[in-house]
Amino acid sequence: MEWTAKHLLAYQISGQTVGIDLDGWNDADLNGNPAFQVITSGQTVPSGYTDIDSIENWDKFGLQVANDYAVVKFEIKDIVNLSGWTGLTNVEKDLAIKYYAYPDVTSAVIHLMTTKGMTQAQAQQYVLVSWHKHHLKNIVAYRQRWDYAKLNVLSFISRADGEDLFNTVKPLVDLYIEVGILGWEYNDYEDGIVDYIYSTHGFTGQGLEENGYTLLQGTWTDFKESLNNVLVRGIYYKYNDLGINDG
């Protein structure tokens, strides 16, 4: 059920890193490779690429290659957690506020007051508005994830069973999209969609697998992991990744 860390990679042209050493480049110099790509922890860095993980680089290039905003947000939050608030530069703290990745409101407010000359009231309002902008972007990301998760569902169970499942989990999906609730394992302190998928906590013995749906392929573990990949990890194939267009 765990979240899987990702790494941002950039292509190198003649020893210079795209986006870092090179502000501009010719597509021909990429040799058919994307300028940036994302891999998950444990995957090997492809030949010709280098890891450019940083808060500033995720902000600058992440949305070009990540599936959605929430992927970028969680990678930035992970770096903030690993570095610690005092280990960040002022620019990184500004971005942590932008992505709602700061450890607590007080730290964010003090940073703004000391580096931007804001009053306490101004800083508090800035933090609030920044959170709201983040929240709106996160809603879009989580709604997109759920839309693609539905495609996964109908790859494992029939349409009739899928519609039954969609109706059953609607309250949990609403919590997921509107509030970002995943479940107890993610410090949400209430049951969420992940608890239902894995039949844990309040859904012990009455979660996804206990519905008795007939699987069209794979195992229940495969089904659960496919949903977890989309809803938690942000790992899913979009239509353009599948070679499908709208035509």
N, C-alpha and C positions, 0 to 999 in steps of 0.2 A: 504493500500500500504506500510505500515511501515515495516521496518526491525525488526525481532523478536530476542531479545537476547536469548542466550543459556547458559547453565551451564554444566560444566565438572564435572562428578562424578567419584568417585573411590570406589571400594568395600572394606569393612573392614573385616579383619580376626582376630578374637579374640581381637577386639578393636584397631587393628593396620591397618593403611590405606595402601592399595596396591600402590606401586610407590612412596609413601612418607615415611612411616615408614619401609616398606618392599621393598627392592630392588629385591628380588626374592620370588617366591611363587609356590606352587603346584596347578595345575589346580583343583585337587580334593577338595582343600580348598575353592574354589570359589562356591561350591555347585551348579554347572551348570550355574552360572551367569557370564557375561563378567566382566573382570577386571575393565574396564572403560565404561562409556556410557555418552551420551549427552541428556539433556532434554531442552525444551524451557521454558522461563519464564512463571510462572503460573502453571506449572506442579508440582506435588508432588514428592519429592525425594523418590525413592523406598526404602523399608526396606533393611537395610544392606549396604547402600551407604552413602557417605558424599560428600559435595560440595568441590572441590579442585580448584575452579576458581582462576587462577593467570596467569600472562603473561608467566612465566617460565613453568608452568604445561601445558598450552595450546600448547606451543612450543614442549614440551617433549612428551606429550601423545595425543594431539588433533587429529593428523592425523591418529591415530589408530582407532578412532571412528567417526570422522566427515566425512561427505559425500565427502568433497573436501577441497582443500587448502584455498579457499576463505572464508569458514566458520571460519577456525582458524584465518585468517588474521583479519576478522571483529570483532571477539571476543577480540583479542589482542588490536585492535584499540579502541574498546569500553572501555576497562580497562584503556588505556592510556588517553582517553578523561575524564574519571571519576576521575582519579588520578591526572591529570595535569603533565606536563613534569617535573616540579621541585619536584613532589612527587614520582618520579620513582627512583629506584636504578640504578647504572651504568649498571648492567647486564640487567635490564629491558629496559633501553635506547638502549643498543646494539640490543636487540631483536626487539624493535620498529623500528629501522632502517632496520633490516632484513626483516620485514613484511610491510615496507612502511606505518608505523602507527605513524610517528612523526608529530608534529604540523606544522613544517616548516623546510626548508632546513638549514637555519641559525642555528637553535637550534641543529640540528643533527651534523653539521660541527663543531660547538664550542665544543660539547661533545667529538667528536673524537679527536680534537686537544688537549683538556685538559686532557683526560684520556688515550689516546693511543700515545701521542707524535707525532701525524701527523702534517705535514705542512697544510696550508689551501688548497693548490692544491691537496695534497694527500687525505685529508678528503673529498673534493668535488668529487674527482674521486671515492672514496670508496662509497659515498652516491649514486652516479650515477649508479655504477655497481650493488649495492644492489637493487636499484629500478628495474634495468633491469632483474635481477634474479627473483624478485617478479613478475614482469610483465609477464615473460614467464610462471611461474607457474599459474598465474591468468588466462591466456589465456586457458590453459589446463582445469582449473576448470570451466570456463564459457562455453567452448565448450561442456564439459560433461553435464552441466546443460541444455544447449539448446537441446542436443541430447535426454535427458530424458523428456524435455518439449514437444518435438514432440510426444512422446508416450502419454502424457496427452492430447494433441490436438486431436489425433485420437481416444481417449476415449470419447470425447465430440461431435465431428463432423465427417462426412464421410471422406473417403480417398480423394475423389475428392475435397471437400471443404478444407480439410487440405492442399492439394498440392497448392490450390489457395492461402491460407493464407501464406504458406511458401514462395511463390514467392513474395507476397505483402510485407512481413516484412523483406525480405532479407537485404536491406540496414540497417535497424535498428538492425538486428541480427549481421551484420558485425561490427557495432559500439559497440555493446554490448560485443562481443567476443574480438575484437582487441583492444578496447580502454576502455572498462568497462563502457560505457555510459548506464545509466538506464533511466534518464529523469530529468525533472525539480525538482521533489520532492527530488531528491538526490544531489542537488547542482551541476548538470552537465551543467546548463545554456543552454541546448538545448533539443529538443524533443528526447525521447528515446523509447525503446520497452515498458516500463511500461506506458508511456503516451498513446501509441497506445492501449494497453490492456484495459485501463480504460477510453479511449476516452476523455483525458484531454489535456489542453494546445493546441498545434498545431493540435491535432487530435480530438478536441471537435466536436461531431456530425459526425465524420468520422473515428471512431476507430473500434475495434474488433466487438462489438455488432451490429454496423450499417451495417456490411457486409450481414446480413440477413441469415447467415448459419442456417440450421436446427439442433437443439441440439438433440443428441442421448440419453442424460441423464441429469438430474439435471437442474439448472438454469444458467443464464448468470453470476450471482454472484459466483456460484460454479466454473464455468469454469475459470473466471478471477482469483479467489483466488487460484485455483490449479496451474495456471501458475505463479502467484506471489510467491507461496511457493517454487517453483523450482528455478526460475530465480533470485529472490531477497533473499529469506530466506535460500536457500540451503537445503530445506526440500523435499526430494524425495526418493522413493524406488528404489534401484538398483536391478539388476537381482538376485544377491545373497540374497538380502532381501526378494525377492518375491519367493524364493525357485526354481528359474529357472536356469538351467545350460546350458552350450553351447552344450551339447551332443545331 
